[in-house]
Amino acid sequence: MPLISLENAQLAYGHVPLLDRVELKIDKGERVGLLGRNGEGKTSLLKVIIGDVALDDGVIWRAPNLRIGYVPQEPSLDDAATVYETVAGGLEGLHDVLVEYHHILNEMADPNHDVQLQTRFEELMHELDNRDGWRIQNRIETTLQQLDLPADTKIGALSGGWRKRTALARALVSEPDLLVLDEPTNHLDIAAIGWLEDFMRSSGLTLLFVTHDRRFLDRVATRIVELDRGTLRNFPGDYGTYRKRKEDLLEIEATTQGKFDKFLAEEEGWIRQGIKARRTRNEGRVRRLEQLRVARAARRERLGRVNFSLRANERSGELVAELSHVGKAYGDKVILADFSTRILRGDRMGLIGPNGVGKTTLLKLLVGEIEADKGTVKLGTKLAVAYFDQLRAQLDGEATLADTISPGTDFVEIGGVRKHVMTYLADFLFPPQRARAKVKSLSGGERSRLLLARLFSQPANVLILDEPTNDLDLDTLELLEALLQDYTGSVFLVSHDREFLNSVVTQIIAFEGDGRVVEYAGDYDDWERVQKARAAVAIAARVSEQPAGRAAPVKERGKVKLSFKETQELSALPGNIAALEEEQAAISAQLGDPELYKKGGDVKKLQARFKDLDAKLLALLARWEELEAKQTPTNATT
């Protein structure tokens, strides 16, 4: 039995149907990725599923007592609330009790706390006893730990990525039967996206999600559903499978429509033959022509591709920027400790690192917007910079689309060619009737398209793109990739979209913590391979007394004989691993025991020990694999 079922569903805003008599079923355990162009109605469909929007016609059926968790594209959270209060807000009935208990527990950590707190503390524990509250309290603590969320931090102090994590935690603690996510990777850094992928794959949750992140789709989705011109099409499998089948379907559609149009043209020619046609009138043929005309009028053409070009302005000098031993800090927070780099015309740099680490600060240094605290920044000559802001702050919500592109005039000059602003907006899929609409009426994806239109109307030989992929549909995303690959100017790209980075950049600048910034040749996958190799070396160094280095060459095929010390170590490893696993299981039992929270036990200390055990287990397992591998046959020679 499905969890959700849509039958003959219809929904329209204005004269264009977003859902045109569609069918959809979602079964337990499925992870369904929903795709579609910007403005096709994906978010509207999600809101139908969760019950926020009613269908114009048709039926939606939900399993009895179905619990749905929903994380919107831009979560609306109370800035004055703490993370704990917000996450507990996903629970009906127990929210106030849990929040008060959490606050009092924190206050009682102070040895000089008010003795009256003890009385209220005992009353709250009694209430949690009676209402299965300890299991729920444990679920909140575990979820906060998994997402590495600071329980007592105010929402107003969080970045967009941490707000998104908090909204996700709030949905998870409600133990939903179906989790609905709208662009879950927006504002998350690469590490958080990787964690989310792993969690979604292993959680057993039933998912319906909208995303533009192709790698996330490939790793998470078990089925892809595409919303295209009011219809839903199912594609079992991952994103790669979808792409192949979609290309085949588009070819078939184009062929079928071509044959239809050719036949219709022949019939129109027949009816226009005048006197001759009337003498040989076939009334059945006339009725068929009328039906063909109706079918052709009802056909919804596939929305065209964004049509924009990207060319560099007058070439900049060979040198774009040179940084020498640059340092930058805000108070006690060190952004750059000692960073040097030389960037030349045509370089395409990808900046990666956790949210809030200082990527935007480095961009501002590179274009001379701010000054370094130490070191030197030398900028090249003839630089013309265009900037894409991740917060879309350059867009005035009260301005019209036309004024945003070309204030005070109806024309814009692109590559030496004068274009009417409405024609230019049409290249970005904004019809003429929307040119006078206000920016605040646009969806997230449409705002991104408008910002691209504004960006590419400016002559520039240096592009700074700060999270340009957020909210873009896949077709526009892939076109932007292709344009950037052919762009002859310089590009500085901040993005958490791994496929986009792979397609565009030639160098990676990685923020590695404590002000350490390192430049790597290649794309994101090249950087990731370096990190994995570095991690493997670090693990081996921690668990082995032997210095890191190449293994001794083997002269003949056969097993390598381990040293006495290595043999003893290998024999002891299973027992050591078992001991750590037993301790970890005991801590899990403690964290799941309501008495721990009743007595005000040191939950954070136990959670920290659990993480420490995880790291040690990983190291021991790696060492076990290393020693076992040394005994396997090899063909290596000196």
N, C-alpha and C positions, 0 to 999 in steps of 0.2 A: 504494500500500500504506500503511495507517495505521501510526502509531507505536505506538498503544495501541488495544486492542479489548477491550471487555467483552461477554460473551455470557451471557444468562440468569443474571446475577449476583444473588446473594442474600446479605444480611448482616442480622443482627438482634442487638440487645442486649435481653434479656428477651423479652417476647411481641410487641413491636412491630417489624416489619421496617423497617430504614433503607433497604435496597435490596431491592426486591421484583420479582425476575426482570427486571432492567433490561438495556438494551443501550446501549453508548456506543462511538463511534469518534472518535479524534482524528488528523487528518491533518497532515502536515508543513506548517508555515507558518501554521496556524490560531492564532487568539488567542481562547480559549474562556473566557468568564466564567461561573462557576458561582454560581447564586443559590439561596436557600432560606431558610425561617424558621430562627431559632435552635433548635437541637436536632433539626433534620431529618436531620442526618448528613453535612453537607458536608465537615467535616474528616475524618470516617471514610472518605468516598469518596476524598479526596486520599491518605490513608494506604494505601488499597487500591492506588491507582495507583502509588505509589512503592515498594510492597512491604512496608510496615511492618505491615499488617493483612491477614490471609488471609480470603478469602471463605468463607461457610458452604457455598455451593454455586455452581455456574456456573464460567465460565472467564474468566481474564484472559490476554490475549496481548500480549507486548511485542516490538517489532522486535528482531532479533538485535543484541547489543552496544549496546543503547539506553542512553545516558547521561542520567540524570534529575537535575536540580538542584532542591532543595527548600528553601524559606524558610518556616518555620512562623510562626504568628501571634506567638508570643513566643520568639524564638531563644534557645537555651541556649548561652551563650558563656563561655569561661574568663576571669574578671575579671583574672587575673594575666598573661594573654598580651597581646602587642601586636596592633595592627590588622594589621600585616604577617604576623605568625605565624598569626593567625586566618584571614586570606584565603588564605594559602598552604596552610592545612589542607584546602582543597578539592581538593588534588592528592595523589594516592596515589603513593608511591615517592620523589618528589623533595622532599617537604616539608622534611625535616631539612637537606638540602643547601642548598636555597634560603634557609632561615632563617639558617643559619650564614653563608652567603655575604653576606647582607644585613647581619648584625651586624658582620662583619669589614670590609665596605666602609665602614660608618659609622665604625668605629674608625680605619681608615687615613686618614680625612679629617684626623685630627690629625697634624700634622707630626712630633710626638714619639712616634708609635706604636711599639710593640714590633716590632723587626725580624723576630722569629720569625713575626709575623703574615703576612709576605710569602710565606713558604714554604707555610703552610696555605692562603693565598689562591690561590696557583698550583695547589695540589692540587685545590681546589674548582673552579677554572676548567676544569681538565682534565676533571673529572668531568661538569661541565655541558656541555662540548664533546661528550662521548661519549654523552650521554643527551638530546640535543635540549633542553637546559635553558635555553639563551638565548632561544629563542622563548617558552618558558613564563615566564621572568623578565620579558620585555618585556610579556607579557599581564598579569601582575600589576601592573607599574608603570602600564600604560595604564589598567587598571580602577580603580586607586587614584586616578589623576588624574581620570578621568571622574566619579567619585563624590566627588571632593574630600576624600578620606579621609586623615587624618594617620597615616602608616605606623608611626611609633614611639610612638604614644600607647597607654597601657594601656586595655584594654576596660573595666575598672572605673571609669575616669574619663569614660566616654561616657554621654550621655543615651540615652533609648530610641530616638530617631530615628537617632542615629549608630550605635547597635548594629544597628538594622534595615538601615542602609546597608551595614554591614560584613558582615552575613549574606548580603545580596544579592551583594556583591562576591565572597564565598567561593563562592557558587553559580555566578556568571558565569565565574570563571577556570577552572572545570572544563569549560568549553565544552559545556554540556548540549545534547542533542538536544531535550529537553523540559524547560521550566522551570515548576515548580509553586510557586505563591505563595498563601499563606493570609493574607488581609488585608494586602496589601503597603503600603497607605497609612497604616496605623495608626502613630502616633508620628512620621510624617514631616511637616515643615512644607510650606507651600504651594509654595515654590520647589522643594523636593525632589520633590514630587508631580508638578509640571509637567515637571521633568527626566525623571522616570521614565516619564511618558506619552510624551514625545518619543522616549526611548530605546527603549521597547517597540515603538513604531510603526515605527521605522526599523531595528531590529536584525535583523529576519528570523527571530527566535527563535519557536519553537512554544511557546505559553503555555497553561497551565490555571491560572486564578486565581479566588479568592473575594474579593469586595470589597463593601462597602456604599456606596462612593463612586460616585454616579450619573454625575458628570461623567467620572470615570476610565473607567467602563464604556462611556460613550458614545464616548469618544475612542479606546479601545484595543480593545474586543472586536469580533471579526468574526462571532462566534456566541455566543448565550447559551443555556446549558443550565440548566433549573430542576429542582431536586430537591423534589418535592412529594408527601408521603404515600407515600414509598417508590418513586415512579416518576420517571423522567427524561423531560423534554420538551425538544425542540430548537426554538430560535427563531433562525433565521439573521438576522444584522444587528445593529444597535446596541441600546442600552437603550430608546430611544424607540420603535423598532419592536416590541420585546418588550412594552412596556407596552400598546400598542394591541392586539396579538394576544392578550395575556393577558386583558385585559378582555373581549374577544369570547368567549374560551374559558370564562371564569367565567360569563358570561350563558348560554351554551349548556349548561354543566354544571348550573346552577341550574334551567333549564327542563326538562332531561332528568330530573333527580332529582325535580322536582315532579310530572311526569307519571307517573314510576315509583311514587312514593309514593301518588299518587291511585289508580292502578290496583291497587296492593297493598291499599289500604284497601277498595276495592270487593270484591276477592276475599276479604278477611278477613270482610267483612260477609256475603258469600254463604255462607261455611262455617259462620257462626254462626246461620244460619237454622234450625238444629235439625232437627225432624221433616221439615219441608218439604224441606230440603236433602238429607236422607238418601233421600227418595223419588225425588228426581231426581238422585241422585249421579252425577257425571261423573268417573270415576277419573282421566282425563287432566287434568282441571281441578284435581283435588286434588294430583296430582304437580307440576303447574306452580306451584301455590301454595307447595308445599314448596320448590321451587327459588327462587321469589321471596323467601321468608323467608331462605334461605341467602345469597342475593345481598345482601339488605338488611343482614344481620348482618355481612357481610364488608366492607361499605362503610366506608372511613375518612373521616370527616368532616373537612373543612378546618378546621385549627386556628383558633379564634376570634381576633379582634383583641384586643390589649390594651385593657382598658376602664378608663381612669382619667380623672379630671377635674382641672382645675387652676384654682384660684381664689385671688385675693389675700386675705390676712388683712385686718385693719383697715387702712385706707388710711394710707400714710405721709404725711408732710408734702409740700408741693409740691416742696421742694428735697430731693434725695437726698444729693448730695455736691457740694462745690465745692472745687476744687484751685487754688491760686494760686501760681505760680512754684515748683512743687515740685521738689526735687532728691533723688535717692536713689542711693547707691553702696554696693557691697560691696568694700572694699579699693580696688584700682585700676580695678575694673569699674564704669563709670557706667551705671546703669539708666535714670534720668531726669535730664536736665540742667536743664531749665527748662520744666515742663509745667503748663499751666493748662487747666481745663475746668469746666463747670457742668452737672450732670446732674439732670434733673427727673423727677418721678414719671411713669412710663409710657415712659421712654426705653428703647430696646433697643440696647445697645452691643455691637459685635463687636470683639474684640481680635485683631489678626493680627500676625505677625512670626515670624522664625526661632526654632527651639527654643532655649531657654536665654537668650533676650534680656531677659526680665523681665516677661512678661505676668502671671504669678502674683503677682509682687511688687506690681504696680499694683493687682491685685484686692484684695490685703491692705491696701493703703493706702486704697482706696475704702471699705472697711468698717471701718476703724479698727483692724485687727488688728496693724499695725506703724506706726511713726511715721516721718515724712519727716525727712531730714537738714536740709533747708532748705525755706522756703516754708510755707504753711499748708494744712491739710486741714480743712474744715468739713463735718460730717456733719449730715444732716437729722434730723427728729424722727420718732418712732414707727416706726423701722426694725425689721423682723423678717426676718432673713436666713436663707435655706436654701442649702446649699453642696453641689455635685456635684463630687467630687474625681476628677481624671483617673486617679490611681493606685489608686482604689478603696480607699485606706488606711483609710477609715471602716468598712470591713467586717471583722469578726472572723471568720476562717476557722473557728474552733472553735464559734462560735455557731450556733444553728439559724435557719432563715429566719423563723420566728414571733418568736423573741426579738429578731432584728434589727429587725423592724418595731415590735413592741410588747413591750418587755422587762417581765416581771413581771405581765403581764395578757393576757387573751385577746381584748381588744377595742381598737379604735382609733377615734378620732373624726375623721371627714372632713367638713368643711364643716358642722359642727353635727349630723351624723348618726352614730350609733354603729354600728360594723360589727364583726362577728367577724373576727379576724385571718385565719382561713382563707378567708372570703369575700373579704376584701380581697386576699389573695395570689392567689386565683383570678382576680381582675380583671387581674392581671399574668401570667396563664397559668401559674401554679404550682398544680398539683392538690393537693388536701388531703393526700394521702399523702406529699408532699414538704415539707410545712410543718415537719416535725421533722427534716428532713435538715440536715446541716451546710453552711455557706456554702462551705467548701473543695471540696465536691463539684460545685459549679456550673461551667458553661462560662463563657467570657468574656462572651458575650452575655447569659447568664442573670444574671451578676453586675451587669451594667449595668442590667438590668430591675429587679433587687432594689434597687439603689441609687436608681433612679427611684421605686420604691414607697416607700422610706423618705423620700425627698425630699418627695414629694407628700402624705405623711401629716403633715407639719409645716406649721403655719400660717405663711405668709411673704408679705411684699409686695416682697421683693427676692430674686431668684434669681441665684445665681452658678453658672454651668455651665462647668466646665473640661473640655473635650473629651468632651461627653456622647454623641457619636455613635459612638465606638469600639465595635465589636462588636455594635451594634444591627442587627437585621434591618430591611429596607426598610419593611415595613408599620409597625413601631413607630416608626421614624424619621419617617415622614410624619405619623403621628398626633401625635407630639411637636411637629413643626413647626406643625401646625394649632392645637394647644393654646397654644403660645407666641404665635402671632399674635393670639389672642383674650385673652391674659392682660393684666389691667389694671395689674399691678404693674410693677416695673422689672427688666430683665434685663441681666446682664453675661455675655457668651458668648465663650469662647475656643474656636475651632474651626478646623480645617484643611479642613473639608468646605465647598467653595465653594457648592454648591447649598443647603446648610442655612443658611449665612450669608445668601444671597440671600433665602431664605424668611422669615427671622426678624428680622434687624437693620434699624435705621433709621439708624444711624451706625456709622462704622468708626474705631477708634483703632489707628493703624498705628505699629509700632516700626520706625524707618528707620535704625538704627545710631548708635553713638556717643552714646547717651542721647537722641537726637532722637525725640520722639513727637508725631505730628500727628493731629488729628481731622478726619475727612471726613464730609460729609453723604451719605446713601445707603447702598447695600449693597456687596457685594464687587465686582460688575461695574462699579459706578460708580467705585470706588477703582481698579480695574484700568485703566479708560479714562484716568483722570488720569495713572497711571504711564506708560502707553504714550505719551500726548501729551507728557509731560515728557521721556521718553527720546528721542523724535523731535526735540524742540527742542534737547536737549543734543548729539545727534549733528550736527545742522545747524550748531550753534554751533562745534563743534570743527573741522569741515571747511570752513567758509566764513569769509572775512574780513569778510563783511557782517554787521552786527549783526542779531540776531533781530528780526523784526517782520513786519507784514503786507506782502504783495506789493503793488506799485503797481497801482492799478486800471487796467483795460484798457477803452478807449472803444469799440473795435469788434472784431468777430469777426475772428480771424486768428492767426497765430503771433507770439509775442513775440520781438523781436530781442534776443539775448544781447549783453552788453557784450563788448568785445574780450578783457578779462581772463577772463570766463566762457567765451568760445569757446575760448581757449587751455587753460583748465582742463578743459573737456569733452573736448578732443582728447587731452589727456595721460592722462585717467583710465584707458582700457583698458590702456595700457602700465604704469601704476602698479599697477593691480590684478594684471596678469599677473606683475609682478616680485614682489609679495607672495605670490602663489600659488606661484611657483617656490621662494621661500625656505621657505614652509610645507611644500611637498613634500620639499624637501631635509632639513628637520628631521624629518619623518615617517620618511624613509629612515634617518636617523641613529638615531632612537629604536628602529627595527626592526632595527638592526645589532647582533649579539651582541658585536662588538668594543668597542662603547661601554661595555658593562657589564664586559667583561674588563679594560679599561684603567682602570676606575673613573672614567669621564667624568662631567661635571657634568650629570646627567640632569635635575635640578630646574630648572637654568637654561634648558635647552632647552625643557622643558615650559612654563616661564613665558613664554619668547619665542613659543612656538606660540600661547598664549592671547592675547598682545599682538597678534600678527598677525591673529588672528580678529577682534578688536575693530576694528583698522584697516581690514580688508576690509569689515566691516559698515558702517563710516562712509563709505568710498569708494563702496560700492554705493548707499547712501542718497543721497549727493551726486549720483551719476550719474542716479539716478531723478528727483531734484529738478530738475536742469538740463534733462533731457529733457522733464519735465512742463511746464516754462516755455515750451517751444516748441510745445506742442500747442494746437489751436484752443480758444477759450473764449468764452462768452457773457457774461462779467462786464462790468458797466458801472459807471460812477462813481456 
